[in-house]
Amino acid sequence: MTKSGPPDSPEPIALQPGERPTLKTIARLSGMAVPTVSRALADAPDIGKETKARVRDIARQIGYRPNRAGVRLRTGRTNVISLVMSTEHDMMNHTARLISSVTSALRGTPYHMIITPYFPDEDPMVPIRYIVETGSADGLIINQIEPDDARVRYLMDHKFPFVTHGRTQMGAEHAYFDYDNMAFGDLALRALAERGRRHIAMLAPPRSQTYAQDMIAGAQAAAVELGVDFHVIEGVDAHCDNPVIERAVLPMFQNGQVPDGLITTSIGACVTIVAAVESMGLTVEQDFDVVAKEAITFLRRFRPGIIVVKEDIDRAGTFLARALMHRIAQGDDPPMQELDVPDAGTVS
């Protein structure tokens, strides 16, 4: 009788009756020593990729989960990293995608991610101090970075592993991943100028943050070069609630020099602006154009005429996770750093 199925299919791994999925179990099934298994699961640099893959596959098949209390007693670590984020972020776009990409990058490693939120009216140092003082995580990912960020200085002073989504003035001293928002500002303004727009306004992020300052600087420099009128909308930012944005945008189209081009940073802010301007009887592509940055495909489905600059949040999340694990494991090494520079190929 001919045996069906692939001839070399491996037998599924199973536990013995009454056996629990432990490091010793993985060692028995893999033929490796317990310390080797432990270091493979911890992604130790001296363990080969094939060995790590074999150990992780066995751990997955038998349902192994490290006992966190035991891990902490043995190593002083929690195998937890925390993504510290403000609740005001656009959950429809960057935040949700970033969470997904970080957790995907941690899959198959001993690390688990928790999200530590803080509210807009709360001191952002509060969750940072709590995590450092309680040792409730091995490392942190933080965003909404300011040029001289108190959180970064605190973490550096306490030698606590962290990585930033964005750069500070101390960028050379710490791990980060950043999107080149100066390049985005330049690209956005040039895209509008190519459509013949001469009076361009930007709904910028909060100006205290590094990426807002870079974005404005990039657009301003391009405007001077091209002889285009450019200004930043005052009294509001892209993180404000929709009614606040509407109240700031509508008067521009009722008084004085009406913008024919708009730049903003997120799906939510872009949709709000377009809806507000259209309520006055104006039409995208005919009366005005708008450029926005997005991480998920949405805006062109909302209005095909919107100019979109793609931001690869999956790349960001993957790098942030890798860079943080590197800081935790090899804190004396130079910090990992990466800058994502958008070009004409990211504009559609």
Contacts in CASP RR format, 6 or more apart in sequence:
PFRMAT RR
TARGET T0000
AUTHOR 0000-0000-0000
METHOD contacts of the structure
MODEL  1
MTKSGPPDSPEPIALQPGERPTLKTIARLSGMAVPTVSRALADAPDIGKE
TKARVRDIARQIGYRPNRAGVRLRTGRTNVISLVMSTEHDMMNHTARLIS
SVTSALRGTPYHMIITPYFPDEDPMVPIRYIVETGSADGLIINQIEPDDA
RVRYLMDHKFPFVTHGRTQMGAEHAYFDYDNMAFGDLALRALAERGRRHI
AMLAPPRSQTYAQDMIAGAQAAAVELGVDFHVIEGVDAHCDNPVIERAVL
PMFQNGQVPDGLITTSIGACVTIVAAVESMGLTVEQDFDVVAKEAITFLR
RFRPGIIVVKEDIDRAGTFLARALMHRIAQGDDPPMQELDVPDAGTVS
12 61 0 8 1.000
13 29 0 8 1.000
13 58 0 8 1.000
13 61 0 8 1.000
13 62 0 8 1.000
14 62 0 8 1.000
15 21 0 8 1.000
15 25 0 8 1.000
15 62 0 8 1.000
19 25 0 8 1.000
21 59 0 8 1.000
21 62 0 8 1.000
21 63 0 8 1.000
21 64 0 8 1.000
21 65 0 8 1.000
22 64 0 8 1.000
23 34 0 8 1.000
23 37 0 8 1.000
23 38 0 8 1.000
23 41 0 8 1.000
23 64 0 8 1.000
24 34 0 8 1.000
25 62 0 8 1.000
25 64 0 8 1.000
26 32 0 8 1.000
26 37 0 8 1.000
26 55 0 8 1.000
26 58 0 8 1.000
26 59 0 8 1.000
26 62 0 8 1.000
26 64 0 8 1.000
27 33 0 8 1.000
27 34 0 8 1.000
27 36 0 8 1.000
27 37 0 8 1.000
29 58 0 8 1.000
29 62 0 8 1.000
30 37 0 8 1.000
30 54 0 8 1.000
30 55 0 8 1.000
30 58 0 8 1.000
32 40 0 8 1.000
32 51 0 8 1.000
32 55 0 8 1.000
36 47 0 8 1.000
36 51 0 8 1.000
36 55 0 8 1.000
37 55 0 8 1.000
39 46 0 8 1.000
39 47 0 8 1.000
40 47 0 8 1.000
40 48 0 8 1.000
40 51 0 8 1.000
40 52 0 8 1.000
40 54 0 8 1.000
40 55 0 8 1.000
40 56 0 8 1.000
41 52 0 8 1.000
41 55 0 8 1.000
41 56 0 8 1.000
41 59 0 8 1.000
41 66 0 8 1.000
41 110 0 8 1.000
42 110 0 8 1.000
42 329 0 8 1.000
43 52 0 8 1.000
43 109 0 8 1.000
43 110 0 8 1.000
43 325 0 8 1.000
43 329 0 8 1.000
44 329 0 8 1.000
45 329 0 8 1.000
45 330 0 8 1.000
56 108 0 8 1.000
58 64 0 8 1.000
60 108 0 8 1.000
66 79 0 8 1.000
66 110 0 8 1.000
68 78 0 8 1.000
68 79 0 8 1.000
68 80 0 8 1.000
71 77 0 8 1.000
71 78 0 8 1.000
71 79 0 8 1.000
71 110 0 8 1.000
72 78 0 8 1.000
77 138 0 8 1.000
77 328 0 8 1.000
78 135 0 8 1.000
78 136 0 8 1.000
78 137 0 8 1.000
78 138 0 8 1.000
79 110 0 8 1.000
79 111 0 8 1.000
79 112 0 8 1.000
79 138 0 8 1.000
80 111 0 8 1.000
80 112 0 8 1.000
80 113 0 8 1.000
80 114 0 8 1.000
80 136 0 8 1.000
80 137 0 8 1.000
80 138 0 8 1.000
81 106 0 8 1.000
81 111 0 8 1.000
81 112 0 8 1.000
81 113 0 8 1.000
81 114 0 8 1.000
81 137 0 8 1.000
81 138 0 8 1.000
81 139 0 8 1.000
81 140 0 8 1.000
81 141 0 8 1.000
81 321 0 8 1.000
81 324 0 8 1.000
81 325 0 8 1.000
81 328 0 8 1.000
82 113 0 8 1.000
82 114 0 8 1.000
82 115 0 8 1.000
82 116 0 8 1.000
82 127 0 8 1.000
82 131 0 8 1.000
82 136 0 8 1.000
82 137 0 8 1.000
82 139 0 8 1.000
82 140 0 8 1.000
82 141 0 8 1.000
83 98 0 8 1.000
83 99 0 8 1.000
83 102 0 8 1.000
83 113 0 8 1.000
83 114 0 8 1.000
83 115 0 8 1.000
83 116 0 8 1.000
83 140 0 8 1.000
83 141 0 8 1.000
84 116 0 8 1.000
84 117 0 8 1.000
84 118 0 8 1.000
84 124 0 8 1.000
84 127 0 8 1.000
84 128 0 8 1.000
84 131 0 8 1.000
84 140 0 8 1.000
84 141 0 8 1.000
84 142 0 8 1.000
85 95 0 8 1.000
85 115 0 8 1.000
85 116 0 8 1.000
85 117 0 8 1.000
85 118 0 8 1.000
85 143 0 8 1.000
86 117 0 8 1.000
86 118 0 8 1.000
86 119 0 8 1.000
86 120 0 8 1.000
86 124 0 8 1.000
86 144 0 8 1.000
87 117 0 8 1.000
87 118 0 8 1.000
87 119 0 8 1.000
87 120 0 8 1.000
88 119 0 8 1.000
88 120 0 8 1.000
88 239 0 8 1.000
89 95 0 8 1.000
89 144 0 8 1.000
89 239 0 8 1.000
90 239 0 8 1.000
90 266 0 8 1.000
90 267 0 8 1.000
90 268 0 8 1.000
90 269 0 8 1.000
92 267 0 8 1.000
92 268 0 8 1.000
92 296 0 8 1.000
92 298 0 8 1.000
93 266 0 8 1.000
93 267 0 8 1.000
93 268 0 8 1.000
93 294 0 8 1.000
93 295 0 8 1.000
93 296 0 8 1.000
93 298 0 8 1.000
94 266 0 8 1.000
94 295 0 8 1.000
94 311 0 8 1.000
94 313 0 8 1.000
97 295 0 8 1.000
97 296 0 8 1.000
97 313 0 8 1.000
97 314 0 8 1.000
98 143 0 8 1.000
98 165 0 8 1.000
98 313 0 8 1.000
98 316 0 8 1.000
98 317 0 8 1.000
98 320 0 8 1.000
99 113 0 8 1.000
99 115 0 8 1.000
100 314 0 8 1.000
101 313 0 8 1.000
101 314 0 8 1.000
101 315 0 8 1.000
101 316 0 8 1.000
101 317 0 8 1.000
101 318 0 8 1.000
101 321 0 8 1.000
102 113 0 8 1.000
102 141 0 8 1.000
102 317 0 8 1.000
102 318 0 8 1.000
102 320 0 8 1.000
102 321 0 8 1.000
103 113 0 8 1.000
104 314 0 8 1.000
104 318 0 8 1.000
105 317 0 8 1.000
105 318 0 8 1.000
105 320 0 8 1.000
105 321 0 8 1.000
105 322 0 8 1.000
106 112 0 8 1.000
106 113 0 8 1.000
106 321 0 8 1.000
109 325 0 8 1.000
111 138 0 8 1.000
111 321 0 8 1.000
111 325 0 8 1.000
114 137 0 8 1.000
116 127 0 8 1.000
116 131 0 8 1.000
117 127 0 8 1.000
118 124 0 8 1.000
118 126 0 8 1.000
118 127 0 8 1.000
124 144 0 8 1.000
124 150 0 8 1.000
124 151 0 8 1.000
125 150 0 8 1.000
125 151 0 8 1.000
125 154 0 8 1.000
128 140 0 8 1.000
128 142 0 8 1.000
128 151 0 8 1.000
128 154 0 8 1.000
128 155 0 8 1.000
129 154 0 8 1.000
130 136 0 8 1.000
131 137 0 8 1.000
131 139 0 8 1.000
131 140 0 8 1.000
132 154 0 8 1.000
132 155 0 8 1.000
132 158 0 8 1.000
132 160 0 8 1.000
138 161 0 8 1.000
138 328 0 8 1.000
139 160 0 8 1.000
139 161 0 8 1.000
139 162 0 8 1.000
139 324 0 8 1.000
139 327 0 8 1.000
139 328 0 8 1.000
140 155 0 8 1.000
140 160 0 8 1.000
140 161 0 8 1.000
140 162 0 8 1.000
140 163 0 8 1.000
140 324 0 8 1.000
141 162 0 8 1.000
141 163 0 8 1.000
141 164 0 8 1.000
141 165 0 8 1.000
141 320 0 8 1.000
141 321 0 8 1.000
141 324 0 8 1.000
142 151 0 8 1.000
142 152 0 8 1.000
142 162 0 8 1.000
142 163 0 8 1.000
142 164 0 8 1.000
142 165 0 8 1.000
143 164 0 8 1.000
143 165 0 8 1.000
143 166 0 8 1.000
144 206 0 8 1.000
144 209 0 8 1.000
145 152 0 8 1.000
145 164 0 8 1.000
145 165 0 8 1.000
145 166 0 8 1.000
145 167 0 8 1.000
145 168 0 8 1.000
145 176 0 8 1.000
145 209 0 8 1.000
145 210 0 8 1.000
145 211 0 8 1.000
146 168 0 8 1.000
146 208 0 8 1.000
146 209 0 8 1.000
146 210 0 8 1.000
147 168 0 8 1.000
147 169 0 8 1.000
147 210 0 8 1.000
147 213 0 8 1.000
148 168 0 8 1.000
148 169 0 8 1.000
148 170 0 8 1.000
149 164 0 8 1.000
149 168 0 8 1.000
152 162 0 8 1.000
152 164 0 8 1.000
152 168 0 8 1.000
152 170 0 8 1.000
152 174 0 8 1.000
153 170 0 8 1.000
155 162 0 8 1.000
155 174 0 8 1.000
156 170 0 8 1.000
156 173 0 8 1.000
156 174 0 8 1.000
161 324 0 8 1.000
161 327 0 8 1.000
161 328 0 8 1.000
161 331 0 8 1.000
162 174 0 8 1.000
162 175 0 8 1.000
162 324 0 8 1.000
162 327 0 8 1.000
163 174 0 8 1.000
163 175 0 8 1.000
163 176 0 8 1.000
163 177 0 8 1.000
163 320 0 8 1.000
163 323 0 8 1.000
163 324 0 8 1.000
163 327 0 8 1.000
163 335 0 8 1.000
163 336 0 8 1.000
164 174 0 8 1.000
164 175 0 8 1.000
164 176 0 8 1.000
164 177 0 8 1.000
164 178 0 8 1.000
165 176 0 8 1.000
165 177 0 8 1.000
165 178 0 8 1.000
165 316 0 8 1.000
165 317 0 8 1.000
165 320 0 8 1.000
166 176 0 8 1.000
166 177 0 8 1.000
166 178 0 8 1.000
166 179 0 8 1.000
166 210 0 8 1.000
166 211 0 8 1.000
167 176 0 8 1.000
167 178 0 8 1.000
167 210 0 8 1.000
168 174 0 8 1.000
168 176 0 8 1.000
168 210 0 8 1.000
171 337 0 8 1.000
173 335 0 8 1.000
174 335 0 8 1.000
175 323 0 8 1.000
175 324 0 8 1.000
175 326 0 8 1.000
175 327 0 8 1.000
175 335 0 8 1.000
175 336 0 8 1.000
175 337 0 8 1.000
176 323 0 8 1.000
176 335 0 8 1.000
176 337 0 8 1.000
176 338 0 8 1.000
177 316 0 8 1.000
177 317 0 8 1.000
177 319 0 8 1.000
177 320 0 8 1.000
177 323 0 8 1.000
177 337 0 8 1.000
177 338 0 8 1.000
177 339 0 8 1.000
177 340 0 8 1.000
178 211 0 8 1.000
178 338 0 8 1.000
178 339 0 8 1.000
178 340 0 8 1.000
179 211 0 8 1.000
179 311 0 8 1.000
179 316 0 8 1.000
179 339 0 8 1.000
179 340 0 8 1.000
179 342 0 8 1.000
180 214 0 8 1.000
180 339 0 8 1.000
180 340 0 8 1.000
180 341 0 8 1.000
180 342 0 8 1.000
181 211 0 8 1.000
181 212 0 8 1.000
181 214 0 8 1.000
181 215 0 8 1.000
182 214 0 8 1.000
182 215 0 8 1.000
182 217 0 8 1.000
182 218 0 8 1.000
183 218 0 8 1.000
183 341 0 8 1.000
183 342 0 8 1.000
183 343 0 8 1.000
184 215 0 8 1.000
184 218 0 8 1.000
184 293 0 8 1.000
184 309 0 8 1.000
184 342 0 8 1.000
185 215 0 8 1.000
185 216 0 8 1.000
185 218 0 8 1.000
185 219 0 8 1.000
185 222 0 8 1.000
185 263 0 8 1.000
186 218 0 8 1.000
186 219 0 8 1.000
186 221 0 8 1.000
186 222 0 8 1.000
187 309 0 8 1.000
187 342 0 8 1.000
187 343 0 8 1.000
187 344 0 8 1.000
187 346 0 8 1.000
187 347 0 8 1.000
188 219 0 8 1.000
188 263 0 8 1.000
188 291 0 8 1.000
188 293 0 8 1.000
188 307 0 8 1.000
188 309 0 8 1.000
189 200 0 8 1.000
189 218 0 8 1.000
189 219 0 8 1.000
189 222 0 8 1.000
189 223 0 8 1.000
189 226 0 8 1.000
189 228 0 8 1.000
189 230 0 8 1.000
189 263 0 8 1.000
190 222 0 8 1.000
190 226 0 8 1.000
191 291 0 8 1.000
191 307 0 8 1.000
191 309 0 8 1.000
191 347 0 8 1.000
192 200 0 8 1.000
192 228 0 8 1.000
192 261 0 8 1.000
192 263 0 8 1.000
192 289 0 8 1.000
192 291 0 8 1.000
192 307 0 8 1.000
193 200 0 8 1.000
193 222 0 8 1.000
193 226 0 8 1.000
193 228 0 8 1.000
195 289 0 8 1.000
195 307 0 8 1.000
196 260 0 8 1.000
197 228 0 8 1.000
197 260 0 8 1.000
197 261 0 8 1.000
197 288 0 8 1.000
197 289 0 8 1.000
198 228 0 8 1.000
198 229 0 8 1.000
198 260 0 8 1.000
199 228 0 8 1.000
199 229 0 8 1.000
199 257 0 8 1.000
199 258 0 8 1.000
199 259 0 8 1.000
199 260 0 8 1.000
199 261 0 8 1.000
200 219 0 8 1.000
200 223 0 8 1.000
200 228 0 8 1.000
200 229 0 8 1.000
200 230 0 8 1.000
200 231 0 8 1.000
200 259 0 8 1.000
200 260 0 8 1.000
200 261 0 8 1.000
200 262 0 8 1.000
200 263 0 8 1.000
201 230 0 8 1.000
201 231 0 8 1.000
201 232 0 8 1.000
201 233 0 8 1.000
201 252 0 8 1.000
201 259 0 8 1.000
201 261 0 8 1.000
201 262 0 8 1.000
201 263 0 8 1.000
202 215 0 8 1.000
202 216 0 8 1.000
202 219 0 8 1.000
202 230 0 8 1.000
202 231 0 8 1.000
202 232 0 8 1.000
202 233 0 8 1.000
202 262 0 8 1.000
202 263 0 8 1.000
202 264 0 8 1.000
203 233 0 8 1.000
203 236 0 8 1.000
203 237 0 8 1.000
203 238 0 8 1.000
203 245 0 8 1.000
203 248 0 8 1.000
203 249 0 8 1.000
203 262 0 8 1.000
203 263 0 8 1.000
203 264 0 8 1.000
203 265 0 8 1.000
203 269 0 8 1.000
203 273 0 8 1.000
204 212 0 8 1.000
204 215 0 8 1.000
204 216 0 8 1.000
204 232 0 8 1.000
204 233 0 8 1.000
204 237 0 8 1.000
204 238 0 8 1.000
204 265 0 8 1.000
205 211 0 8 1.000
205 212 0 8 1.000
205 215 0 8 1.000
205 237 0 8 1.000
205 238 0 8 1.000
205 239 0 8 1.000
205 265 0 8 1.000
206 212 0 8 1.000
206 237 0 8 1.000
206 239 0 8 1.000
207 213 0 8 1.000
207 216 0 8 1.000
207 232 0 8 1.000
207 237 0 8 1.000
212 237 0 8 1.000
215 265 0 8 1.000
216 232 0 8 1.000
219 230 0 8 1.000
219 263 0 8 1.000
220 230 0 8 1.000
222 228 0 8 1.000
223 229 0 8 1.000
223 230 0 8 1.000
229 257 0 8 1.000
233 248 0 8 1.000
233 249 0 8 1.000
233 252 0 8 1.000
234 248 0 8 1.000
235 248 0 8 1.000
236 244 0 8 1.000
236 245 0 8 1.000
236 247 0 8 1.000
236 248 0 8 1.000
236 249 0 8 1.000
238 245 0 8 1.000
238 264 0 8 1.000
238 265 0 8 1.000
238 266 0 8 1.000
238 269 0 8 1.000
240 248 0 8 1.000
242 268 0 8 1.000
242 272 0 8 1.000
245 269 0 8 1.000
245 272 0 8 1.000
245 273 0 8 1.000
245 276 0 8 1.000
246 272 0 8 1.000
246 276 0 8 1.000
249 272 0 8 1.000
249 273 0 8 1.000
249 276 0 8 1.000
249 277 0 8 1.000
250 276 0 8 1.000
250 277 0 8 1.000
250 280 0 8 1.000
252 258 0 8 1.000
252 259 0 8 1.000
253 259 0 8 1.000
253 277 0 8 1.000
253 280 0 8 1.000
253 282 0 8 1.000
254 280 0 8 1.000
259 288 0 8 1.000
260 287 0 8 1.000
260 288 0 8 1.000
260 289 0 8 1.000
261 288 0 8 1.000
261 289 0 8 1.000
261 290 0 8 1.000
261 291 0 8 1.000
262 273 0 8 1.000
262 277 0 8 1.000
262 288 0 8 1.000
262 289 0 8 1.000
262 290 0 8 1.000
262 291 0 8 1.000
263 290 0 8 1.000
263 291 0 8 1.000
263 292 0 8 1.000
264 270 0 8 1.000
264 273 0 8 1.000
264 290 0 8 1.000
264 291 0 8 1.000
264 292 0 8 1.000
264 293 0 8 1.000
265 292 0 8 1.000
265 293 0 8 1.000
266 292 0 8 1.000
266 293 0 8 1.000
266 294 0 8 1.000
267 292 0 8 1.000
267 294 0 8 1.000
267 296 0 8 1.000
267 298 0 8 1.000
267 299 0 8 1.000
269 292 0 8 1.000
270 290 0 8 1.000
270 292 0 8 1.000
270 294 0 8 1.000
270 299 0 8 1.000
270 306 0 8 1.000
271 299 0 8 1.000
271 302 0 8 1.000
273 290 0 8 1.000
274 284 0 8 1.000
274 290 0 8 1.000
274 302 0 8 1.000
274 303 0 8 1.000
274 306 0 8 1.000
277 287 0 8 1.000
277 288 0 8 1.000
278 284 0 8 1.000
281 287 0 8 1.000
282 288 0 8 1.000
284 290 0 8 1.000
284 303 0 8 1.000
284 305 0 8 1.000
284 306 0 8 1.000
285 305 0 8 1.000
289 305 0 8 1.000
289 307 0 8 1.000
290 306 0 8 1.000
290 307 0 8 1.000
291 306 0 8 1.000
291 307 0 8 1.000
291 308 0 8 1.000
291 309 0 8 1.000
292 299 0 8 1.000
292 306 0 8 1.000
292 307 0 8 1.000
292 308 0 8 1.000
292 309 0 8 1.000
293 308 0 8 1.000
293 309 0 8 1.000
293 310 0 8 1.000
293 311 0 8 1.000
294 308 0 8 1.000
294 309 0 8 1.000
294 310 0 8 1.000
294 311 0 8 1.000
295 310 0 8 1.000
295 311 0 8 1.000
295 312 0 8 1.000
295 313 0 8 1.000
299 306 0 8 1.000
299 308 0 8 1.000
300 306 0 8 1.000
300 308 0 8 1.000
300 348 0 8 1.000
307 347 0 8 1.000
307 348 0 8 1.000
308 347 0 8 1.000
308 348 0 8 1.000
309 342 0 8 1.000
309 346 0 8 1.000
309 347 0 8 1.000
310 342 0 8 1.000
310 346 0 8 1.000
310 348 0 8 1.000
311 340 0 8 1.000
311 342 0 8 1.000
311 346 0 8 1.000
312 340 0 8 1.000
315 340 0 8 1.000
316 340 0 8 1.000
319 336 0 8 1.000
319 338 0 8 1.000
322 336 0 8 1.000
323 335 0 8 1.000
323 336 0 8 1.000
323 337 0 8 1.000
323 338 0 8 1.000
326 333 0 8 1.000
326 336 0 8 1.000
327 335 0 8 1.000
327 336 0 8 1.000
END
